[in-house]
Every structure is written in C-alpha cells, then in structure tokens.
Amino acid sequence: MDEAYNDCGGWLNAHDDRAQALREAADVWESFLRDGRRVWVQEGGQADFSAELVRRMRDRIPGLATRDRITIVQHSARNEA
C-alpha cells in the first residue's frame, strides 16, 4: 500500500483503526471542499466508510451539495446492486 499510494499523500488503514482513519479523511475532505474543490473517491469493497464521510461532511459543512461536490467510483460488484 505504501508503494501504491505515497504519491497522493498516503493511505489510511481503516481496518486497524477505523475511528482515526475517519477523522483523518474527514479533515482532508473538509479542507478540499472548503477550498471549493471536489472530492473524488476510488472505492473498493463496501462503501460504509465513504458513506460515513459523506454524513460527516453534511454535518461539518451545512448546505454542502454533496452530489455535486463528492464523486465516489466503485468497482466492486457488491456495490453495484
């Protein structure tokens, strides 16, 4: 994972410390969104982590148009149903 993701700021291990990973990701997402940028997520596996982040952004940034500013691309057949 380090080899694959260090070029984009690293990766978060939600398997070992979900709460910390959620806090760190939420801080990064919020920073991007407050700067007027979009958040793009490449999702592999179940989307509960990303769904929780979207909920946190709605709480942190009231009125945020999440459908316009956050794009989640999923590649698992489990998520396409």
Sine and cosine of phi, psi and omega as CSV:
sin_phi,cos_phi,sin_psi,cos_psi,sin_omega,cos_omega
0.00,0.00,-0.64,0.76,0.00,-1.00
-0.86,0.51,-0.70,0.72,-0.01,-1.00
-0.88,0.47,-0.64,0.77,-0.09,-1.00
-0.98,0.21,-0.54,0.84,-0.20,-0.98
-0.89,-0.45,-0.03,1.00,-0.02,-1.00
-0.90,0.43,-0.48,0.88,0.01,-1.00
-0.91,0.41,-0.36,0.93,-0.03,-1.00
-0.92,-0.38,0.46,0.89,0.10,-0.99
0.99,-0.13,0.10,0.99,0.03,-1.00
0.99,-0.11,-0.09,-1.00,-0.03,-1.00
-0.70,-0.72,0.32,-0.95,-0.03,-1.00
-0.92,-0.39,0.67,-0.74,0.00,-1.00
-0.99,-0.15,1.00,0.06,-0.01,-1.00
-0.96,0.28,-0.30,0.95,0.02,-1.00
-0.93,0.36,-0.70,0.72,-0.05,-1.00
-1.00,0.08,-0.54,0.84,-0.02,-1.00
-0.54,-0.84,0.98,0.20,-0.08,-1.00
-0.86,0.51,-0.70,0.71,-0.05,-1.00
-0.88,0.48,-0.69,0.72,0.01,-1.00
-0.92,0.40,-0.67,0.74,0.01,-1.00
-0.88,0.47,-0.66,0.75,0.04,-1.00
-0.89,0.45,-0.68,0.73,0.02,-1.00
-0.88,0.48,-0.74,0.68,-0.05,-1.00
-0.91,0.42,-0.71,0.71,0.00,-1.00
-0.90,0.43,-0.66,0.75,0.00,-1.00
-0.89,0.46,-0.63,0.78,0.03,-1.00
-0.90,0.44,-0.68,0.73,0.01,-1.00
-0.92,0.40,-0.74,0.67,0.01,-1.00
-0.84,0.54,-0.74,0.68,-0.04,-1.00
-0.87,0.50,-0.67,0.74,0.01,-1.00
-0.87,0.50,-0.73,0.69,0.02,-1.00
-0.88,0.47,-0.75,0.67,-0.08,-1.00
-0.92,0.40,-0.63,0.78,0.03,-1.00
-0.93,0.36,-0.42,0.91,0.08,-1.00
-0.98,0.17,0.00,1.00,-0.01,-1.00
1.00,0.06,0.10,1.00,-0.01,-1.00
-1.00,0.03,0.15,-0.99,0.06,-1.00
-0.98,-0.18,0.38,-0.92,0.12,-0.99
-0.93,-0.36,0.80,-0.60,0.07,-1.00
-0.90,-0.44,0.75,-0.66,-0.05,-1.00
-0.83,-0.55,0.76,-0.65,0.15,-0.99
-0.99,-0.14,0.95,-0.30,-0.13,-0.99
-0.98,-0.19,0.81,-0.59,0.11,-0.99
-0.83,-0.55,0.87,-0.50,-0.04,-1.00
0.99,-0.16,-0.31,-0.95,-0.06,-1.00
-0.93,0.37,0.57,-0.82,-0.16,-0.99
-0.99,-0.10,0.28,0.96,-0.05,-1.00
-0.91,0.41,-0.52,0.85,0.03,-1.00
-0.91,0.42,-0.76,0.65,0.01,-1.00
-0.91,0.42,-0.62,0.79,0.02,-1.00
-0.88,0.47,-0.64,0.77,0.04,-1.00
-0.90,0.43,-0.63,0.78,0.03,-1.00
-0.90,0.43,-0.64,0.77,0.05,-1.00
-0.88,0.47,-0.69,0.72,0.04,-1.00
-0.87,0.50,-0.66,0.75,0.02,-1.00
-0.90,0.43,-0.61,0.80,0.02,-1.00
-0.92,0.39,-0.61,0.79,0.05,-1.00
-0.90,0.44,-0.58,0.81,0.05,-1.00
-0.95,0.30,-0.67,0.74,-0.07,-1.00
-0.97,0.25,-0.54,0.84,-0.06,-1.00
-0.80,-0.60,0.99,0.15,-0.01,-1.00
-0.83,0.56,0.66,-0.75,0.01,-1.00
1.00,0.09,-0.01,1.00,0.01,-1.00
-0.89,0.46,0.77,-0.63,0.04,-1.00
-0.99,0.11,0.99,0.13,-0.12,-0.99
-0.87,0.49,-0.58,0.82,-0.01,-1.00
-0.92,0.39,-0.43,0.90,0.00,-1.00
-1.00,-0.04,-0.41,0.91,-0.15,-0.99
-0.94,-0.35,-0.25,0.97,-0.01,-1.00
-0.82,-0.58,0.84,-0.54,0.02,-1.00
-0.87,-0.49,0.81,-0.58,0.02,-1.00
-0.90,-0.43,0.86,-0.50,0.03,-1.00
-0.97,-0.26,0.85,-0.53,-0.05,-1.00
-0.93,-0.36,0.60,-0.80,0.01,-1.00
-0.86,-0.51,0.01,1.00,-0.02,-1.00
-1.00,0.00,0.70,-0.71,0.05,-1.00
-0.86,0.51,-0.47,0.88,0.03,-1.00
-0.87,0.50,-0.52,0.85,-0.06,-1.00
-1.00,-0.05,-0.08,1.00,-0.09,-1.00
-1.00,-0.08,-0.06,1.00,-0.03,-1.00
-0.96,0.28,0.00,0.00,0.00,0.00
